Amino acid sequence: MAPRQYGEALAHTIEHCPEYYQQLEDGLDVLELTQRVYKVGSENMLGLVKNFWYQYCEFTKKNPVRTLEGISINVLYAFFDWLLRERKDSLSAASSLQTYWNALCLVRKQETGCHQLDPLIKSQMHGVRQRLANAHNLRKDKKKKPVLHAEDEFELLKTLYTSTETTFPHERYRIQLALIMQLAGITGNRPSALLAVRYQHIKVTLLEDPDGGEQPRVLIEIMFNHTKGYLGEKDAYIFQFHITFAVISRCIAVANQRGRNEFGIPDVPNEPCLLLCPHITMLALLFADQAFAASSLTAPEQLFSLRIAPGQKQLLVPLKEEMAERPLFRRCKNAVRGVQISEEEALADTTLRRQMTALGSIAGMELPTGPYTFRRGNGQALDNSSEITDAQRNIILQHHSSSVFQKNYASRYMPDTQAAYRGLKPQTALMRAASGMSRTIDPRRPRRLNLAQQAEVDRHPEVKLLRRRLKLLLQTFQDQKRSIASAKGTPLYNHYRQVYHAHRSLRRRHEKALLTEVKERYKKEQPVIDIQHQLKGLPVTEQQNLQAAEYVFAERVQAIDALFYLRHIIYRRGVPTAGSSYQCVDRTLQEAGKPRLPAPQSGHSG
């Protein structure tokens, strides 16, 4: 009886009638329907390779789809040879050639529906890639993958707060960058997951002190939704961390079925280093945005004055529901009254990477700093922990097997094998310092070209040729008595923009190459000069850790004092009582238009 009634119910719904489903079956594009959906970055790569393939087929007068269906090794060799010539400025590594080949195979599946490739062609492509790499002088050595430890993060954060070279359009960027680095080291998440955090993913809770203290413990929990995968959700893992200056000392992973990663970050009793404490920066952002639902909760000391009701184990401190979709890390925008922080737009990945690279350079580190240096540092800390198994580490980093960690994340700097072989006590601290990025800090290392070196770039024949063409086009505009903007949309304007961008990109490329050469020369010659000076009794060139400026904002000086000097004042019995550090960091977010004070002296230490 039930099936008949169910069928009668469907018959009264037009979209569920038999004709609807028949049309659905007949009208579906099976090729498009069965294609795997990738994330934006992968889709962009596939689109790029597809465009190159169509350009090549148009250039050689071939049908792109039919050529892909019956692909031959001759066509593949010719295509990649053409591609390497077209992309000679950006495609310089043999490993990149492998990436383009993988992408072309996926493009073939999408365009033709052919999921199988002749095994002979797969085998032949190994030799083709090797010969193309040799013919085009592609770099075969693997790019260095530096590991950033907590000690290295300390040096970056110290530079972020104290160096007057670290300038931002809005001071919120400084606090955001500090928190992103702290979370990247603690959680090991990729940059896309960090930047996707919104207020609905953050939870603040007061828990009972397990040691029996009267003061509740503050727990900040963050849910990470945008983890790597084919637009699918991965298992969720709840982590609890006790952060120390050296490593993450404890991590417990429990899988569940909600498809999200939730990290619980408790406050650390007797915090040994305020610079590395994510509670300070996180709460500073929350209070600056007035994010708490309780309208009277406007200051840190009020948060730490709260108590848990008798008979309960926790006190939730909810955030405003109307702010649920607001990103935590946001970009700035130009407004009538100056630069303001957007309420809706999240910080761009390119902005984050640029800020991290610049900060590492200012700090004097030799290798570039980026989000994945923190992720590798997290992975190594987990791998070195005696309380975390390989399986747990793979779950935390979301690796399908240990081979992913071994290939892409494990440090290539070996531990103290001498101690192991000779039966000595391993010098763990020394070897850890040797494998970190802080050992390369040298504030004297060149970070930009001087005027003479810039003039050398301008004298390069290719740069001179494009500059001459650019001047001729500018002269044409003057002869026609029209401005460049008024010619927008004309062939002359389009040609001018093309030459302009070509000149700018070529000049930047030569500047980058020359700066790399200057740094390599400095790396080889400067140690010899320093040694010679010491042996001859001459003074070694004094290193200036910070570039002094005449004034900095008063709030920033207070934040520096709180982070570096006030630990013994703001912590009593292991818990922040007055919240001075939170307030001082919070005030740096509002320093525009405030009085300025002389810059602090260099040499701060945590």
DOTORKOL-488528 format. One line per 10 residues: number of its first residue (from 1); their letters; for each residue x, y, z of C-alpha. Coordinates in steps of 0.05 Angstrom, whole numbers. Layout:
BEGIN
NUM> A> X:Y:Z ~ ...
//
This chain:
BEGIN
1> MAPRQYGEAL> 0:0:0 ~ 56:47:17 ~ 90:42:-51 ~ 25:58:-87 ~ 12:119:-44 ~ 84:142:-54 ~ 77:135:-130 ~ 12:174:-129 ~ 46:229:-90 ~ 102:234:-142
11> AHTIEHCPEY> 52:236:-199 ~ 25:302:-172 ~ 94:334:-174 ~ 111:358:-244 ~ 186:356:-235 ~ 183:283:-214 ~ 141:258:-272 ~ 172:204:-317 ~ 182:254:-374 ~ 225:298:-329
21> YQQLEDGLDV> 274:242:-314 ~ 274:219:-386 ~ 293:289:-409 ~ 345:290:-354 ~ 377:226:-379 ~ 376:248:-452 ~ 402:318:-439 ~ 460:305:-392 ~ 530:316:-418 ~ 565:254:-392
31> LELTQRVYKV> 635:281:-407 ~ 623:344:-366 ~ 584:308:-312 ~ 638:257:-297 ~ 695:306:-294 ~ 727:314:-226 ~ 717:383:-195 ~ 783:414:-171 ~ 797:474:-128 ~ 811:542:-157
41> GSENMLGLVK> 887:535:-160 ~ 884:469:-197 ~ 830:494:-244 ~ 873:555:-260 ~ 932:510:-277 ~ 890:465:-322 ~ 862:527:-356 ~ 932:554:-368 ~ 956:489:-400 ~ 893:483:-441
51> NFWYQYCEFT> 903:553:-468 ~ 975:537:-487 ~ 953:473:-522 ~ 900:510:-563 ~ 951:565:-580 ~ 1001:513:-604 ~ 948:477:-646 ~ 927:543:-677 ~ 999:559:-691 ~ 1012:491:-724
61> KKNPVRTLEG> 943:488:-756 ~ 919:425:-719 ~ 852:406:-691 ~ 864:410:-615 ~ 813:357:-594 ~ 829:306:-648 ~ 903:315:-636 ~ 894:301:-562 ~ 853:238:-577 ~ 908:208:-621
71> ISINVLYAFF> 966:240:-584 ~ 1035:217:-606 ~ 1104:225:-576 ~ 1125:268:-636 ~ 1070:319:-622 ~ 1085:319:-547 ~ 1159:333:-559 ~ 1144:390:-607 ~ 1091:419:-561 ~ 1135:421:-499
81> DWLLRERKDS> 1193:448:-539 ~ 1147:504:-563 ~ 1121:514:-492 ~ 1191:520:-462 ~ 1209:573:-513 ~ 1145:612:-499 ~ 1153:606:-424 ~ 1229:612:-420 ~ 1223:668:-369 ~ 1182:629:-318
91> LSAASSLQTY> 1191:556:-334 ~ 1262:542:-312 ~ 1259:478:-272 ~ 1254:406:-296 ~ 1203:392:-241 ~ 1157:445:-272 ~ 1159:406:-337 ~ 1132:346:-300 ~ 1076:389:-272 ~ 1056:414:-341
101> WNALCLVRKQ> 1056:343:-367 ~ 1010:320:-311 ~ 964:379:-325 ~ 962:362:-400 ~ 941:291:-384 ~ 882:318:-343 ~ 864:367:-399 ~ 863:308:-447 ~ 813:272:-401 ~ 769:334:-398
111> ETGCHQLDPL> 770:350:-472 ~ 765:280:-501 ~ 737:235:-446 ~ 797:188:-457 ~ 818:164:-389 ~ 873:118:-412 ~ 939:137:-441 ~ 983:90:-480 ~ 1035:61:-431 ~ 1087:66:-485
121> IKSQMHGVRQ> 1077:142:-489 ~ 1082:147:-413 ~ 1148:110:-415 ~ 1174:151:-474 ~ 1157:217:-439 ~ 1210:203:-386 ~ 1264:207:-439 ~ 1230:266:-473 ~ 1229:307:-409 ~ 1302:291:-395
131> RLANAHNLRK> 1324:313:-465 ~ 1281:375:-464 ~ 1310:393:-395 ~ 1381:386:-423 ~ 1365:424:-487 ~ 1335:483:-451 ~ 1383:483:-391 ~ 1328:472:-340 ~ 1347:470:-267 ~ 1350:398:-243
141> DKKKKPVLHA> 1367:408:-170 ~ 1309:410:-122 ~ 1289:476:-91 ~ 1309:483:-19 ~ 1251:473:30 ~ 1271:508:94 ~ 1241:489:161 ~ 1219:544:208 ~ 1223:527:282 ~ 1191:564:340
151> EDEFELLKTL> 1258:599:353 ~ 1257:624:281 ~ 1186:648:289 ~ 1208:687:350 ~ 1260:724:307 ~ 1207:741:255 ~ 1158:766:306 ~ 1211:808:340 ~ 1227:840:273 ~ 1153:849:258
161> YTSTETTFPH> 1142:890:321 ~ 1208:926:330 ~ 1237:940:261 ~ 1215:1005:231 ~ 1224:976:162 ~ 1162:933:171 ~ 1109:982:147 ~ 1037:967:129 ~ 980:1009:101 ~ 940:993:165
171> ERYRIQLALI> 966:969:232 ~ 916:912:234 ~ 959:879:181 ~ 1016:874:232 ~ 972:838:284 ~ 940:794:230 ~ 1008:773:204 ~ 1032:757:275 ~ 970:713:288 ~ 975:678:220
181> MQLAGITGNR> 1047:659:234 ~ 1030:634:304 ~ 971:592:278 ~ 1012:566:219 ~ 1065:540:267 ~ 1016:511:317 ~ 966:479:269 ~ 1008:466:207 ~ 950:487:163 ~ 959:510:92
191> PSALLAVRYQ> 950:585:77 ~ 883:575:43 ~ 855:544:107 ~ 883:599:151 ~ 856:656:108 ~ 787:624:104 ~ 774:629:179 ~ 711:669:196 ~ 682:689:262 ~ 633:631:260
201> HIKVTLLEDP> 693:585:262 ~ 720:615:328 ~ 696:595:397 ~ 720:624:464 ~ 707:584:527 ~ 727:588:600 ~ 743:519:629 ~ 756:497:700 ~ 829:495:719 ~ 847:420:722
211> DGGEQPRVLI> 899:438:776 ~ 844:465:821 ~ 859:539:812 ~ 805:591:823 ~ 820:627:758 ~ 786:593:698 ~ 829:574:638 ~ 816:607:571 ~ 808:560:512 ~ 804:587:440
221> EIMFNHTKGY> 778:537:389 ~ 784:547:315 ~ 749:507:261 ~ 786:500:195 ~ 739:483:137 ~ 780:498:75 ~ 828:440:77 ~ 860:410:16 ~ 817:361:-25 ~ 774:354:-86
231> LGEKDAYIFQ> 720:401:-60 ~ 704:347:-10 ~ 707:347:65 ~ 761:311:104 ~ 754:282:173 ~ 757:330:231 ~ 810:326:284 ~ 807:361:352 ~ 875:381:378 ~ 898:408:445
241> FHITFAVISR> 965:442:448 ~ 1009:466:504 ~ 1056:515:468 ~ 1128:521:492 ~ 1186:561:465 ~ 1218:500:433 ~ 1164:453:407 ~ 1092:434:413 ~ 1095:390:474 ~ 1029:354:470
251> CIAVANQRGR> 979:338:415 ~ 920:291:418 ~ 881:276:354 ~ 811:247:354 ~ 776:235:288 ~ 702:250:279 ~ 653:256:222 ~ 639:330:217 ~ 687:341:159 ~ 724:399:192
261> NEFGIPDVPN> 789:409:232 ~ 779:439:301 ~ 839:463:341 ~ 834:478:415 ~ 888:526:438 ~ 890:535:514 ~ 927:590:551 ~ 996:569:575 ~ 1009:576:650 ~ 1070:619:662
271> EPCLLLCPHI> 1077:633:588 ~ 1152:632:574 ~ 1147:677:512 ~ 1091:726:500 ~ 1113:738:428 ~ 1093:666:411 ~ 1027:668:448 ~ 968:667:400 ~ 919:687:454 ~ 946:758:455
281> TMLALLFADQ> 937:771:381 ~ 872:732:375 ~ 838:768:433 ~ 866:835:409 ~ 830:825:343 ~ 766:802:376 ~ 764:862:423 ~ 783:910:368 ~ 724:885:326 ~ 678:886:387
291> AFAASSLTAP> 661:814:369 ~ 633:789:435 ~ 557:781:440 ~ 557:808:511 ~ 556:883:498 ~ 588:897:566 ~ 649:854:550 ~ 694:906:520 ~ 761:897:555 ~ 809:839:570
301> EQLFSLRIAP> 807:849:646 ~ 731:837:643 ~ 742:770:608 ~ 791:747:661 ~ 745:769:717 ~ 690:720:694 ~ 678:657:734 ~ 643:591:720 ~ 576:580:753 ~ 572:527:808
311> GQKQLLVPLK> 554:458:781 ~ 581:473:712 ~ 647:457:678 ~ 651:514:628 ~ 628:583:610 ~ 617:597:536 ~ 636:667:513 ~ 595:673:449 ~ 611:719:391 ~ 560:762:354
321> EEMAERPLFR> 517:723:306 ~ 515:781:256 ~ 591:774:249 ~ 589:700:233 ~ 607:708:159 ~ 660:762:171 ~ 731:739:156 ~ 780:742:214 ~ 838:763:168 ~ 815:819:123
331> RCKNAVRGVQ> 844:865:71 ~ 846:940:72 ~ 811:989:25 ~ 816:1062:8 ~ 763:1106:38 ~ 747:1180:44 ~ 781:1183:112 ~ 841:1143:92 ~ 856:1069:92 ~ 804:1025:126
341> ISEEEALADT> 796:951:138 ~ 743:918:95 ~ 686:884:131 ~ 674:831:78 ~ 737:817:38 ~ 788:767:64 ~ 863:778:60 ~ 890:753:-6 ~ 939:695:-9 ~ 987:736:-52
351> TLRRQMTALG> 987:792:0 ~ 1003:743:56 ~ 1061:711:17 ~ 1089:779:-1 ~ 1086:802:72 ~ 1120:739:97 ~ 1175:742:45 ~ 1189:815:60 ~ 1190:802:135 ~ 1240:745:128
361> SIAGMELPTG> 1285:789:85 ~ 1283:846:135 ~ 1299:797:191 ~ 1362:779:152 ~ 1344:706:136 ~ 1378:677:75 ~ 1322:632:49 ~ 1252:660:33 ~ 1200:655:87 ~ 1130:631:69
371> PYTFRRGNGQ> 1069:595:97 ~ 1098:527:81 ~ 1161:539:121 ~ 1116:541:182 ~ 1079:478:159 ~ 1144:440:151 ~ 1166:464:220 ~ 1100:438:249 ~ 1110:372:213 ~ 1180:363:239
381> ALDNSSEITD> 1158:380:310 ~ 1104:327:306 ~ 1153:277:275 ~ 1203:288:331 ~ 1151:282:386 ~ 1153:216:424 ~ 1079:222:439 ~ 1055:225:367 ~ 1057:166:320 ~ 1068:170:245
391> AQRNIILQHH> 995:154:234 ~ 974:212:279 ~ 1022:259:244 ~ 992:239:176 ~ 923:253:203 ~ 943:321:230 ~ 977:342:165 ~ 924:307:123 ~ 972:263:86 ~ 947:197:57
401> SSSVFQKNYA> 1013:163:75 ~ 1081:176:107 ~ 1112:180:38 ~ 1081:249:27 ~ 1115:275:90 ~ 1180:242:74 ~ 1182:270:3 ~ 1157:341:15 ~ 1163:359:88 ~ 1217:320:123
411> SRYMPDTQAA> 1280:361:136 ~ 1341:341:95 ~ 1386:363:151 ~ 1405:298:187 ~ 1405:292:263 ~ 1467:279:305 ~ 1488:214:271 ~ 1558:220:301 ~ 1528:213:371 ~ 1487:153:348
421> YRGLKPQTAL> 1547:118:317 ~ 1596:133:374 ~ 1547:122:431 ~ 1551:194:454 ~ 1496:238:482 ~ 1463:272:423 ~ 1472:348:418 ~ 1399:359:403 ~ 1397:434:417 ~ 1457:448:373
431> MRAASGMSRT> 1431:406:315 ~ 1363:438:320 ~ 1395:507:316 ~ 1437:483:257 ~ 1374:461:219 ~ 1335:525:232 ~ 1330:588:191 ~ 1355:634:246 ~ 1427:611:235 ~ 1429:648:169
441> IDPRRPRRLN> 1408:716:198 ~ 1454:770:173 ~ 1426:841:171 ~ 1484:862:126 ~ 1461:816:69 ~ 1440:857:8 ~ 1365:861:1 ~ 1359:909:-58 ~ 1402:935:-115 ~ 1441:999:-106
451> LAQQAEVDRH> 1439:1055:-157 ~ 1500:1029:-195 ~ 1470:960:-200 ~ 1403:988:-224 ~ 1440:1026:-277 ~ 1473:961:-298 ~ 1404:931:-308 ~ 1383:990:-350 ~ 1444:980:-395 ~ 1424:909:-412
461> PEVKLLRRRL> 1413:906:-489 ~ 1342:876:-484 ~ 1320:927:-432 ~ 1349:984:-473 ~ 1313:959:-536 ~ 1245:958:-502 ~ 1257:1025:-468 ~ 1274:1055:-536 ~ 1209:1026:-565 ~ 1171:1054:-505
471> KLLLQTFQDQ> 1200:1123:-516 ~ 1181:1121:-590 ~ 1109:1105:-572 ~ 1107:1161:-521 ~ 1134:1208:-575 ~ 1077:1185:-621 ~ 1026:1205:-568 ~ 1059:1273:-563 ~ 1059:1282:-639 ~ 985:1267:-640
481> KRSIASAKGT> 975:1316:-582 ~ 936:1267:-541 ~ 946:1235:-473 ~ 955:1161:-462 ~ 889:1156:-424 ~ 850:1189:-480 ~ 875:1137:-529 ~ 848:1079:-489 ~ 816:1026:-533 ~ 857:1044:-595
491> PLYNHYRQVY> 909:998:-627 ~ 963:1048:-608 ~ 943:1046:-535 ~ 941:970:-535 ~ 1010:967:-567 ~ 1037:1016:-516 ~ 1009:976:-457 ~ 1039:912:-486 ~ 1108:943:-493 ~ 1102:977:-424
501> HAHRSLRRRH> 1087:911:-389 ~ 1141:874:-428 ~ 1192:927:-408 ~ 1171:925:-335 ~ 1171:849:-330 ~ 1238:843:-366 ~ 1270:895:-321 ~ 1244:861:-259 ~ 1270:794:-283 ~ 1340:822:-294
511> EKALLTEVKE> 1337:858:-227 ~ 1320:792:-193 ~ 1375:755:-229 ~ 1427:808:-212 ~ 1405:811:-139 ~ 1412:735:-134 ~ 1482:742:-163 ~ 1499:797:-113 ~ 1475:755:-55 ~ 1515:694:-78
521> RYKKEQPVID> 1577:737:-84 ~ 1565:766:-15 ~ 1556:696:14 ~ 1623:674:-13 ~ 1665:737:-1 ~ 1639:768:63 ~ 1659:710:110 ~ 1730:713:82 ~ 1732:788:95 ~ 1706:779:167
531> IQHQLKGLPV> 1758:725:181 ~ 1814:768:153 ~ 1793:827:196 ~ 1792:785:259 ~ 1860:753:245 ~ 1890:822:232 ~ 1859:851:295 ~ 1813:897:256 ~ 1742:910:282 ~ 1687:870:249
541> TEQQNLQAAE> 1633:912:216 ~ 1580:926:268 ~ 1513:895:250 ~ 1452:939:254 ~ 1394:893:272 ~ 1343:948:266 ~ 1340:1008:221 ~ 1323:1066:266 ~ 1269:1116:249 ~ 1257:1183:282
551> YVFAERVQAI> 1186:1168:305 ~ 1140:1110:315 ~ 1068:1108:340 ~ 1060:1112:416 ~ 1014:1051:417 ~ 1067:1009:382 ~ 1119:1028:435 ~ 1070:1006:489 ~ 1058:940:453 ~ 1133:927:448
561> DALFYLRHII> 1141:942:522 ~ 1084:895:540 ~ 1109:838:496 ~ 1181:843:517 ~ 1182:871:588 ~ 1116:861:624 ~ 1113:786:631 ~ 1126:789:706 ~ 1072:843:714 ~ 1014:816:673
571> YRRGVPTAGS> 1020:744:695 ~ 1007:722:766 ~ 996:649:785 ~ 1003:632:711 ~ 942:672:687 ~ 939:742:657 ~ 905:787:708 ~ 907:858:681 ~ 909:841:608 ~ 960:895:594
581> SYQCVDRTLQ> 991:860:534 ~ 923:849:502 ~ 906:922:510 ~ 972:947:483 ~ 968:903:421 ~ 896:923:413 ~ 915:997:413 ~ 964:987:356 ~ 902:973:312 ~ 878:1044:324
591> EAGKPRLPAP> 942:1084:320 ~ 925:1125:258 ~ 926:1199:275 ~ 954:1187:345 ~ 1016:1221:375 ~ 1083:1190:360 ~ 1142:1175:405 ~ 1216:1163:391 ~ 1231:1094:365 ~ 1253:1041:415
601> QSGHSG> 1326:1021:417 ~ 1347:956:384 ~ 1367:895:424 ~ 1300:875:454 ~ 1297:803:475 ~ 1240:760:499
//
